[in-house]
Amino acid sequence: MDQARLALIRGGTEEETRSTGSGYLIGPRLVLTARHVLVDRETGEPWPTIRVRIGHFDHGPARSVAAELLWTPQDDLDVALLRVDHTADIPGAVTWGRPTGRVPLPYQGLGYPKAATTGTRAVETLGGVLSPLSGNGRYYVLDQRAAPVAATDGGNAWGGASGAAVFCRGTLVGVVAQEPEAYGARRLLAVPAHSFVEDPGFLHHLAEHACATADLVAIGVPAPRAEPGAERTPVERALETLLLPLFADPGSRAAYARELAGGLGYETGDYHPTTADLVALLRSHPRAHAALGQALAPRAADPAFRAHLTAFLTQARTLGRGPLLSPDEFDELLRLLGEIGREQSALLPQAARDALPYAVLPAALDRPTIEDGELAATIEALEELSDGEGVPEGSPPVPALLRLVEYVAATVEGEQRHGLRAWSTRTADRIGIHGDALAERRMDAARWAERRRNSLVSRVVMELEHDGTGGGDRYRCRILLVRSDGTHRVLKAPESEPRTPQEAASALADAVSAARQEPGRHDHVPWVTVVVDEHGLHLAVDEWEAGAPEDVLPPSPIGADYQVSLSCPEFDRIVADRGQDRERRWKKGRTAVAVTGPSCGDARKLVHLLRTEHRDTARVVLHGPADQRRSWLKVCLALGVPVVLWDRDATGYEDADRLGELAPAGALDGLAERVRVFRSRTAAHPEEPRARPSLVWEPEDSHPRTELLHLRDPWRGTHPS
């Protein structure tokens, strides 16, 4: 990297600079940069005026010269060439590189990020590690060693660094193009040089401007060497002691170390490792100790060797030396779970919540479904969790990840089950887990899968509480999946911020979609119960709309998509025997209906009716003025009436016929579906004046309560009390 080749690029009009970026002089008149720096994002057209300042302030005053857009690739790669009006006299030529192997490489660059602005744009060094395995193939992932605070104004903290050249071991390997928002300015994305240096147009301009050809040099990392004896740490010495019983023959140790280093992606041409060098290798790559354990596993038939290997693997993890899985184990599990996730995106979160009920799960598993792109990071997070229950004395604890894999395996069939169980068995053998412990987890998983098949999600419960702190129409929201056997599971939200009605409806839609994926459901949609307080009984929750997927379909009210009813358990705390009344009405009065009319009078008369001739009635249809309906609704709920229907837009008794299409006194079992169909027809024909039905339906089973805490010794990853 030659600082004299640094370029500051400004694009816009004669009157105004509209875009600022970085670049690198790769020839006397050619500047490499990012395409988006040079074009108007609204029109896609190049800026009419582009100015480039070549050089670093260390080399004296830099002159600003005009430039023109010369080349961009035919595809949508974010890279471009500029031709400047001034020929620079800079000796030497650019060397182009391509990172190889699996080992993260140190990188560096120079740019002009917005965060470094102090009156004028200042130069900032980019530096950190580039992992050849990260990203999607179209970009390199650059993890920053030092990063600015994430921008709070909607912009990018690294804005202006786009176009900066990225160097590894003296070779140009890419061009900075993006700052992904999810990582809070700690990460950048770069277009790989190998994706454009062989483009015919790019090569033509290099030749036309007498630049060196863009031959790619493979860039690897030499295998690490040990520090001199006096500089080795206590951890390194401890690992060296643990390794000695595994390698009685120095030649065998060297062979294993060379093979391990090569498999991890290091260069091993002149690598002749000592035991200390092997320790340095184990400390340099996060998965090295697991990979070594995998290589040595075939020798573990000897009980003494097995004991030494188990001690090494257990102590290595205790000393903080990397994650659970070797690279091969990780890649295979990622493939197996990826195939299952693409078919059943809700299965892994469901299994994780039941297999690991007390663990602090990764955020992706607290949602109803998991995206394919989230799986790798989720596996990495699960590697840190331990199970630690019921293992024979002297055996390492069963990792939580293996327990989860067994739960998923018990749910799928055929090759998918065989693949997961074979992976689990090999990994457990390599770690040294006792066979009885793994068999116990497998039996737990089989029992869980059987219960799951016989107890589908019967209701999706959304608890709503209006948030009065920030003002506006926002609600705190909690969603539970209730199964037919009475058990339930809370879906944890990744954030605790109050939600808008659309956000709450979208979260509910995701939960229902996940429940519909359960095997054996046959596309049956679970009932949606919205739990509210007394004031929430008058919300038009059924009219809330979730965002349509990719805007393919127009948005639809949740009450048109699902059987949506309200519930108000708050009255259970107000009226002590309400639960007993509700249970009696469900048992004796399913076919009875009470309809309010002018003769009902005030709330006292309704109380009398519901305690005498309608003492066992399970359903009440409310007609009448709005203020009367509100008081009657409270009476009905307080006296344990489980089903109450009314038109929240009705102004008086004369509007009673508006509910006639619902057959409010018809068969109770079909009422919720009739309401759903009515709401769907209303949404399809908004021009027609129609009723706006509200339905309270207190379920026959009790409302899910907070689960009891099970006290136990805390393991890493469990919830703190």
C-alpha positions in Angstrom: 0.0 0.0 0.0 1.5 3.3 -1.2 0.1 6.3 0.6 1.1 8.5 -2.3 -1.6 6.7 -4.4 -4.4 7.6 -2.0 -7.3 9.4 -3.6 -10.1 11.6 -2.3 -13.1 11.6 -4.7 -15.9 14.2 -4.8 -18.9 14.0 -7.1 -21.8 16.3 -7.8 -22.5 19.4 -9.8 -20.5 22.6 -10.4 -22.4 24.2 -7.5 -22.5 21.4 -4.9 -20.6 18.3 -3.8 -23.1 15.5 -3.5 -20.9 12.4 -2.8 -17.6 11.8 -1.2 -15.5 8.7 -1.4 -12.0 7.2 -1.4 -9.9 5.6 -4.2 -6.5 4.3 -5.1 -4.3 5.2 -8.0 -3.5 1.9 -9.9 -1.9 3.6 -12.9 -0.5 7.0 -13.9 -4.1 8.2 -14.7 -6.4 5.4 -13.4 -8.2 5.5 -10.0 -9.9 2.4 -8.6 -13.0 3.2 -6.5 -16.6 2.1 -5.7 -19.2 2.8 -8.4 -21.8 4.2 -6.0 -19.5 7.1 -5.2 -19.7 8.3 -8.8 -23.4 8.1 -9.6 -26.6 9.9 -8.5 -28.5 7.3 -6.5 -31.8 8.7 -7.5 -31.2 8.7 -11.3 -28.4 6.2 -11.6 -26.5 8.6 -13.8 -22.8 9.6 -13.3 -22.3 12.9 -11.6 -21.6 15.7 -14.1 -18.6 16.9 -12.1 -16.0 14.6 -10.5 -12.9 15.9 -8.8 -10.0 13.8 -7.4 -7.3 14.8 -5.0 -4.3 12.4 -5.3 -1.8 11.8 -2.5 -1.4 11.9 1.3 -0.9 15.1 3.3 2.5 13.6 4.3 3.7 14.2 0.8 2.9 17.9 0.7 -0.1 19.8 -0.8 -2.2 17.6 -3.1 -3.7 19.0 -6.2 -7.3 18.5 -7.2 -7.9 17.4 -10.8 -11.0 16.7 -12.9 -11.9 13.1 -13.7 -14.4 11.1 -15.7 -16.0 7.7 -15.2 -14.2 5.3 -17.5 -15.4 1.8 -16.7 -17.8 -0.2 -14.6 -18.5 -3.9 -14.9 -21.4 -5.3 -16.9 -23.0 -6.8 -13.7 -23.9 -4.9 -10.5 -20.5 -5.1 -8.8 -19.9 -1.9 -6.9 -16.5 -1.0 -8.4 -15.4 1.5 -11.1 -12.4 3.1 -12.8 -11.8 6.8 -13.1 -9.5 8.6 -15.5 -8.0 11.8 -14.1 -6.7 14.7 -16.2 -3.3 14.7 -14.6 -0.6 12.0 -15.1 1.0 11.1 -11.8 4.6 10.2 -11.5 4.5 7.3 -9.1 7.1 4.5 -9.4 6.3 0.8 -9.1 3.2 -1.2 -9.9 0.2 -2.6 -8.1 0.2 -6.3 -7.1 -3.1 -8.0 -7.1 -4.0 -10.8 -4.6 -6.6 -13.4 -3.7 -6.9 -14.7 -0.1 -6.9 -18.5 0.1 -7.5 -21.0 2.8 -9.6 -20.7 5.9 -7.4 -18.5 8.1 -8.4 -14.9 8.7 -5.8 -12.5 7.2 -4.8 -9.1 8.6 -5.7 -6.3 6.2 -5.2 -2.5 6.0 -6.2 0.4 3.9 -6.5 4.2 3.8 -9.7 6.2 3.3 -11.6 9.3 4.1 -14.6 8.3 6.4 -17.1 10.7 7.6 -16.3 9.9 11.2 -12.7 11.3 10.6 -14.0 14.7 9.5 -12.5 17.6 11.6 -13.5 20.6 9.5 -12.1 18.9 6.4 -11.9 15.2 5.5 -9.0 13.5 7.3 -7.3 10.3 6.4 -8.1 7.2 8.5 -6.4 3.9 8.6 -8.6 0.8 8.0 -7.4 -2.3 9.7 -8.5 -5.6 11.1 -9.0 -9.1 9.8 -10.4 -10.5 6.6 -11.9 -14.0 6.8 -11.9 -15.8 3.4 -14.8 -18.0 4.6 -17.2 -15.2 5.6 -19.6 -13.4 3.4 -21.7 -14.7 0.5 -18.9 -14.9 -2.2 -19.6 -11.5 -3.7 -18.0 -9.6 -0.8 -15.2 -10.0 1.7 -16.1 -9.4 5.3 -13.7 -6.9 7.0 -13.9 -6.9 10.8 -12.5 -3.7 12.1 -9.9 -3.5 14.8 -11.0 0.1 15.6 -14.4 1.4 14.6 -16.3 4.7 15.0 -19.5 4.9 16.9 -22.4 3.9 14.7 -24.2 6.9 13.1 -27.5 7.9 14.7 -28.7 10.2 11.8 -29.4 7.4 9.4 -26.1 7.7 7.6 -23.0 5.5 7.8 -20.1 6.2 10.2 -17.8 4.9 7.5 -19.4 7.0 4.8 -16.6 8.3 2.6 -14.5 5.2 3.0 -16.3 3.6 0.1 -13.8 2.9 -2.7 -10.8 2.5 -0.4 -8.4 -0.2 -1.6 -7.9 -3.2 0.8 -4.5 -4.8 1.1 -3.4 -8.1 2.6 0.4 -8.8 2.8 1.2 -6.0 0.3 -1.3 -7.0 -2.4 -4.5 -5.3 -3.4 -7.3 -7.8 -2.7 -10.5 -5.7 -2.8 -12.4 -2.4 -2.7 -14.6 -1.2 0.2 -18.2 -1.0 -0.8 -20.6 -1.2 2.1 -21.1 -0.8 5.9 -23.7 -3.3 7.0 -26.0 -1.6 9.5 -26.4 -4.7 11.7 -22.9 -4.6 13.0 -22.8 -1.0 14.3 -19.8 0.2 12.2 -17.6 -2.7 13.4 -17.7 -4.4 10.0 -17.2 -3.4 6.3 -17.8 -5.3 3.1 -15.4 -5.2 0.2 -15.7 -6.2 -3.5 -13.0 -9.0 -4.1 -10.4 -8.1 -6.7 -10.7 -11.5 -8.3 -14.3 -10.7 -9.2 -13.2 -7.8 -11.6 -9.5 -8.0 -12.5 -10.1 -10.5 -15.3 -12.9 -8.4 -16.9 -12.0 -7.7 -20.5 -12.9 -4.1 -20.2 -10.8 -3.7 -17.1 -7.8 -5.4 -18.7 -8.3 -3.2 -21.8 -8.0 0.0 -19.8 -4.9 -1.3 -17.9 -3.2 -2.0 -21.2 -4.3 1.3 -22.8 -2.8 3.2 -19.9 0.4 1.2 -19.7 -0.4 -0.5 -16.4 1.0 -3.8 -15.2 -1.3 -6.8 -15.9 -3.6 -7.9 -13.1 -2.2 -11.3 -12.3 -3.6 -12.6 -9.1 -1.2 -13.8 -6.3 -2.6 -16.4 -3.9 -2.3 -15.0 -0.4 -2.1 -17.4 2.5 -0.9 -17.3 6.1 2.2 -19.2 7.3 1.7 -21.7 10.1 2.3 -20.0 13.4 5.5 -20.5 15.4 6.0 -20.6 19.2 7.5 -17.7 21.0 10.9 -18.2 22.8 10.5 -20.3 26.0 10.8 -17.4 28.4 7.9 -15.6 26.6 5.4 -18.4 26.6 2.3 -17.9 28.8 1.1 -20.2 31.6 -1.8 -21.3 29.4 0.6 -22.3 26.6 2.7 -24.3 29.0 -0.4 -26.0 30.4 -1.5 -27.0 26.9 2.0 -28.3 26.1 1.9 -30.5 29.2 -1.5 -31.9 28.1 -0.2 -32.7 24.6 2.9 -34.6 25.6 1.1 -37.9 26.5 -0.6 -37.8 23.1 2.6 -37.8 21.1 5.2 -40.1 22.4 6.9 -40.1 18.9 8.1 -36.6 17.8 7.7 -37.6 14.2 4.1 -38.5 14.7 3.5 -35.1 16.4 5.1 -33.2 13.6 3.1 -35.1 11.0 -0.2 -34.4 12.8 0.7 -30.8 13.2 1.5 -30.3 9.5 -1.7 -32.0 8.5 -3.7 -30.0 11.0 -2.1 -26.7 9.8 -2.7 -27.5 6.2 -6.3 -28.5 6.8 -6.9 -25.2 8.6 -5.6 -23.3 5.6 -2.1 -22.4 6.7 1.0 -22.5 4.5 3.1 -25.5 5.5 6.0 -25.6 3.0 8.8 -25.3 5.5 6.8 -26.1 8.7 8.6 -28.6 11.0 6.8 -28.1 14.3 7.8 -28.7 17.9 5.3 -29.3 20.6 5.4 -25.6 21.4 4.7 -24.8 17.8 1.7 -27.1 17.9 0.5 -25.2 20.9 0.9 -21.9 19.0 -1.1 -23.4 16.2 -3.9 -24.4 18.6 -4.0 -20.9 20.0 -4.0 -19.2 16.6 -7.1 -20.8 15.1 -10.4 -21.0 17.0 -11.2 -24.5 15.8 -7.8 -26.0 15.9 -8.1 -28.0 19.1 -11.3 -29.5 17.9 -9.7 -30.4 14.6 -6.8 -32.0 16.3 -9.2 -34.0 18.5 -11.0 -35.2 15.3 -7.7 -36.3 13.7 -6.7 -38.2 16.9 -10.1 -39.8 17.5 -9.3 -43.0 15.5 -6.6 -43.8 18.1 -9.0 -43.4 21.0 -9.9 -47.2 21.1 -7.0 -47.5 23.6 -8.5 -46.5 27.0 -5.4 -44.8 28.3 -5.1 -42.7 25.1 -8.8 -41.9 25.3 -8.4 -40.6 28.9 -5.5 -38.4 27.8 -7.4 -37.1 24.7 -10.6 -36.4 26.8 -8.5 -34.5 29.4 -6.8 -32.5 26.7 -10.1 -31.5 25.0 -11.9 -30.7 28.3 -9.0 -28.6 29.6 -8.5 -26.9 26.3 -12.1 -25.6 26.4 -11.8 -24.7 30.1 -8.8 -22.6 29.2 -11.0 -20.8 26.6 -9.4 -22.3 23.5 -12.1 -22.0 20.9 -15.5 -23.4 20.1 -16.8 -27.0 20.4 -16.7 -28.2 16.8 -13.9 -28.8 14.3 -14.3 -27.1 10.9 -15.5 -30.3 9.3 -18.0 -30.9 12.0 -19.3 -27.3 11.8 -19.6 -27.4 8.0 -21.5 -30.8 8.1 -23.9 -29.6 10.8 -24.5 -26.4 8.9 -25.3 -28.4 5.8 -27.6 -30.8 7.6 -29.6 -28.2 9.6 -29.7 -25.9 6.5 -31.5 -28.5 4.5 -34.0 -29.1 7.2 -34.4 -25.4 7.9 -35.3 -24.7 4.3 -38.1 -27.2 4.5 -39.2 -26.4 8.1 -38.0 -23.0 9.1 -39.9 -23.2 12.4 -38.5 -26.5 13.6 -35.1 -25.4 15.0 -36.6 -22.6 17.1 -39.3 -24.9 18.4 -36.9 -27.6 19.3 -34.4 -25.2 20.9 -37.1 -23.7 23.2 -38.1 -27.2 24.4 -34.7 -28.8 24.5 -33.0 -25.9 26.3 -35.7 -24.2 28.3 -33.4 -22.5 30.8 -30.7 -21.4 28.3 -30.1 -17.9 27.0 -30.8 -18.7 23.4 -29.4 -16.8 20.4 -31.8 -14.1 19.2 -32.6 -16.1 16.0 -34.1 -18.9 18.1 -36.3 -16.7 20.1 -38.3 -15.9 16.9 -40.9 -18.2 15.3 -38.7 -19.1 12.3 -35.0 -18.9 11.5 -33.5 -17.5 8.2 -30.9 -19.5 6.3 -28.4 -16.7 6.7 -28.7 -16.7 10.5 -27.9 -20.4 10.9 -24.1 -20.3 11.0 -24.0 -17.6 13.7 -26.6 -19.5 15.7 -24.6 -22.7 15.7 -21.5 -20.7 16.8 -23.5 -19.3 19.8 -24.9 -22.7 20.7 -21.4 -24.1 20.9 -20.9 -22.0 24.0 -23.8 -23.5 26.0 -23.5 -26.6 28.2 -26.1 -29.1 29.2 -24.3 -30.8 32.1 -27.1 -33.0 33.4 -26.9 -36.7 34.4 -23.5 -37.7 33.1 -21.4 -40.5 34.6 -18.8 -39.4 37.0 -15.5 -38.4 35.2 -17.2 -37.8 31.8 -17.4 -34.4 30.1 -20.8 -32.8 30.2 -23.1 -33.2 27.1 -23.0 -29.9 25.1 -26.4 -28.2 24.7 -25.8 -28.2 20.9 -25.8 -32.1 20.8 -29.0 -32.2 22.9 -30.7 -29.8 20.4 -29.4 -31.9 17.4 -31.0 -35.0 19.0 -34.3 -33.1 19.4 -34.3 -32.1 15.7 -33.3 -35.6 14.7 -36.2 -37.1 16.6 -38.6 -34.9 14.6 -37.4 -35.5 11.1 -37.3 -38.9 9.3 -35.3 -40.9 6.8 -31.9 -39.7 5.6 -32.2 -36.4 7.6 -32.6 -38.3 10.9 -29.8 -40.7 10.0 -27.4 -37.9 9.1 -28.0 -35.9 12.3 -27.7 -38.9 14.6 -24.5 -40.1 12.8 -23.1 -36.6 13.2 -24.1 -36.5 16.9 -22.5 -39.9 17.6 -19.2 -39.1 15.9 -19.0 -35.7 17.6 -19.8 -37.2 21.0 -17.2 -40.0 20.5 -14.6 -37.4 19.6 -15.3 -35.3 22.7 -15.3 -38.3 25.0 -18.9 -38.1 26.0 -20.1 -41.3 27.8 -22.5 -43.4 25.6 -25.1 -43.6 28.3 -25.3 -39.8 28.5 -25.9 -39.4 24.8 -28.5 -42.3 24.9 -30.3 -40.5 27.7 -30.5 -37.3 25.5 -31.8 -39.4 22.6 -34.6 -40.9 24.7 -35.6 -37.5 26.0 -35.7 -36.3 22.4 -37.9 -39.3 21.3 -40.4 -38.6 24.2 -40.5 -34.9 23.3 -41.1 -35.7 19.6 -43.9 -38.1 20.5 -45.6 -35.5 22.7 -45.2 -32.9 20.0 -46.8 -35.1 17.4 -49.8 -35.7 19.7 -50.1 -32.1 21.0 -50.2 -29.4 18.2 -50.4 -25.7 18.9 -54.1 -25.1 19.5 -53.9 -21.4 20.2 -51.6 -18.5 19.6 -52.0 -16.0 22.4 -50.9 -12.4 22.0 -50.9 -10.4 25.2 -51.2 -6.6 24.6 -50.6 -3.8 27.0 -50.9 -0.2 25.9 -47.6 1.7 26.4 -48.4 5.1 28.0 -44.8 6.3 28.4 -44.0 7.4 24.9 -47.5 8.5 23.8 -49.2 7.4 20.6 -50.6 4.1 19.5 -47.9 1.6 20.8 -48.2 -1.6 22.7 -46.0 -3.9 24.7 -46.6 -7.4 23.2 -45.9 -10.9 24.3 -46.8 -14.0 22.2 -47.3 -17.5 23.5 -47.9 -20.8 21.7 -50.4 -22.9 23.6 -50.6 -26.7 22.8 -53.5 -29.0 23.1 -52.0 -30.6 26.2 -52.1 -27.3 28.0 -48.3 -26.6 27.9 -47.2 -23.3 26.4 -44.0 -21.5 25.2 -43.3 -17.8 25.2 -41.8 -16.4 22.0 -39.2 -13.9 23.2 -38.9 -10.7 21.2 -35.4 -9.6 20.2 -36.2 -6.1 21.5 -38.3 -4.7 24.3 -39.4 -1.5 22.5 -43.2 -1.0 22.3 -44.7 -1.9 18.9 -47.0 -0.2 16.5 -50.2 -2.1 15.6 -48.6 -3.2 12.3 -45.5 -4.5 14.1 -47.6 -6.4 16.6 -49.7 -7.9 13.8 -46.6 -8.9 11.9 -45.1 -10.6 14.9 -48.4 -12.5 15.3 -48.5 -13.5 11.7 -44.9 -14.9 12.0 -46.0 -17.0 15.0 -49.1 -18.3 13.3 -47.0 -19.2 10.2 -44.6 -21.1 12.4 -47.4 -23.1 14.0 -48.9 -24.0 10.7 -45.6 -25.7 9.7 -46.0 -28.4 12.3 -46.3 -31.9 10.8 -49.8 -33.3 11.0 -51.6 -29.9 11.1 -52.9 -30.3 7.6 -53.0 -26.5 7.1 -55.3 -26.0 10.1 -54.8 -22.4 11.3 -54.6 -22.0 15.1 -57.1 -19.9 17.0 -55.7 -16.4 17.9 -56.5 -15.1 21.4 -55.7 -11.5 22.1 -55.3 -10.9 25.8 -56.2 -7.4 26.9 -57.1 -5.4 30.0 -60.5 -3.8 30.5 -59.7 -0.8 28.3 -58.3 -3.1 25.5 -61.7 -4.8 25.1 -62.7 -1.9 22.8 -59.6 -2.0 20.5 -60.2 -3.0 16.9 -57.3 -5.4 17.1 -58.9 -7.7 14.5 -58.5 -4.8 12.0 -54.8 -4.5 12.5 -52.8 -5.3 9.4 -49.5 -7.1 9.1 -47.1 -6.0 6.3 -47.7 -8.1 3.1 -44.8 -10.3 2.2 -42.6 -8.5 -0.4 -45.8 -6.4 -1.2 -47.0 -9.3 -3.4 -50.4 -9.3 -1.8 -52.4 -6.3 -0.4 -52.4 -6.2 3.4 -55.2 -8.0 5.1 -56.6 -7.6 8.6 -55.6 -10.3 11.0 -59.2 -10.9 11.8 -59.8 -11.8 8.2 -56.9 -14.3 8.2 -57.4 -16.0 11.5 -60.1 -16.7 14.1 -59.4 -13.8 16.4 -61.1 -13.3 19.7 -60.4 -11.3 22.8 -59.8 -12.5 26.4 -59.6 -10.4 29.6 -58.2 -12.5 32.5 -58.0 -9.2 34.5 -61.5 -10.0 35.8 -60.2 -13.2 37.4 -58.4 -11.1 39.9 -61.4 -8.8 40.5 -64.1 -11.5 40.9 -62.8 -14.5 43.0 -65.3 -17.1 41.8 -65.4 -16.0 38.1 -63.4 -19.1 37.0 -66.0 -21.5 38.6 -68.9 -19.6 37.0 -67.1 -19.8 33.6 -66.5 -23.5 34.0 -70.2 -24.2 34.9 -71.4 -22.1 31.9 -69.1 -24.1 29.5 -70.4 -27.4 30.8 -74.1 -26.6 31.0 -74.9 -23.7 28.7 -73.1 -24.2 25.3 -76.4 -24.1 23.4 -78.1 -21.3 25.4 -78.0 -17.7 24.1 -79.0 -14.4 25.8 -79.6 -11.4 23.6 -79.9 -8.0 25.2 -82.9 -5.8 24.2 -84.7 -2.7 25.5 -86.3 -4.8 28.3 -82.8 -5.5 29.8 -82.8 -2.1 31.2 -79.7 -1.2 33.3 -76.8 -3.3 34.5 -78.7 -4.4 37.6 -81.4 -6.1 35.5 -78.8 -7.9 33.4 -77.1 -9.1 36.6 -80.5 -10.5 37.7 -81.0 -12.3 34.3 -77.5 -13.8 34.4 -78.0 -15.1 37.9 -81.5 -16.6 37.3 -82.9 -17.8 34.0 -79.5 -17.4 32.2 -77.4 -18.6 35.1 -75.8 -21.3 32.9 -75.8 -19.5 29.6 -72.4 -19.5 27.9 -73.1 -16.9 25.2 -74.5 -13.3 25.3 -75.1 -11.1 22.2 -75.1 -7.4 23.2 -77.3 -4.9 21.3 -78.0 -1.4 22.4 -76.3 2.0 22.8 -72.6 2.1 23.2 -72.5 3.3 26.8 -74.9 0.5 27.9 -72.9 -2.1 26.0 -69.8 -1.1 27.9 -71.4 -1.6 31.3 -73.2 -4.8 30.2 -69.9 -6.2 28.9 -68.3 -5.8 32.3 -71.2 -7.5 33.9 -71.0 -10.5 31.5 -67.3 -10.9 32.0 -67.5 -10.5 35.8 -70.2 -13.2 36.0 -68.1 -15.7 34.0 -69.9 -15.5 30.6 -67.2 -17.0 28.3 -68.6 -15.8 24.9 -69.8 -12.2 24.2 -70.5 -10.8 20.8 -71.3 -7.2 19.9 -71.0 -4.6 17.1 -68.6 -1.9 18.2 -70.0 0.5 15.6 -73.7 0.1 16.5 -75.4 3.2 17.9 -78.6 1.5 19.2 -81.0 -1.4 19.1 -82.0 -0.5 15.5 -78.6 -1.7 14.4 -79.2 -5.3 15.7 -79.8 -6.6 12.2 -76.2 -5.7 11.1 -75.0 -8.8 13.0 -77.7 -11.0 11.4 -75.3 -12.4 8.7 -73.2 -13.9 11.5 -76.2 -16.0 12.8 -75.2 -14.9 16.4 -77.6 -17.5 17.9 -76.5 -20.3 15.6 -74.1 -23.2 16.4 -71.5 -22.0 18.9 -68.7 -24.1 17.4 -68.8 -22.3 14.1 -69.2 -18.8 15.5 -65.6 -17.8 15.4 -65.2 -18.9 11.8 -68.4 -17.1 10.8 -66.9 -13.9 12.3 -63.7 -14.5 10.4 -65.5 -14.9 7.1 -67.6 -11.8 7.8 -64.5 -9.8 8.6 -62.8 -11.0 5.4 -65.8 -10.0 3.3 -65.8 -6.6 5.0 -62.1 -6.1 4.1 -62.8 -7.1 0.5 -65.8 -4.6 0.2 -64.8 -1.6 2.3 -67.4 0.5 0.5 -70.3 -1.4 2.0 -71.6 -0.2 5.4 -71.2 -3.3 7.6 -71.0 -4.2 11.3 -67.6 -4.3 13.1 -68.0 -7.3 15.3 -66.0 -7.8 18.5 -65.8 -11.3 20.0 -64.8 -12.2 23.5 -64.1 -15.9 23.9 -62.7 -17.0 27.2 -61.2 -20.5 26.5 -62.4 -23.5 28.5 -58.8 -24.1 29.7 -57.1 -21.6 32.0 -55.0 -18.8 30.6 -51.3 -19.7 30.5 -49.5 -18.5 33.6 -45.8 -17.9 34.2 -43.9 -21.1 34.5 -42.5 -22.2 37.8 -38.7 -21.8 38.3 -36.7 -24.9 38.6 -33.7 -24.2 40.8 -30.4 -25.8 39.8 -26.7 -25.1 39.8 -26.0 -22.4 37.1 -24.1 -23.4 34.0 -22.6 -21.1 31.5 -25.4 -19.6 29.3 -28.2 -20.1 31.8 -30.4 -17.2 32.9 -29.1 -15.4 36.0 -31.5 -15.0 38.9 
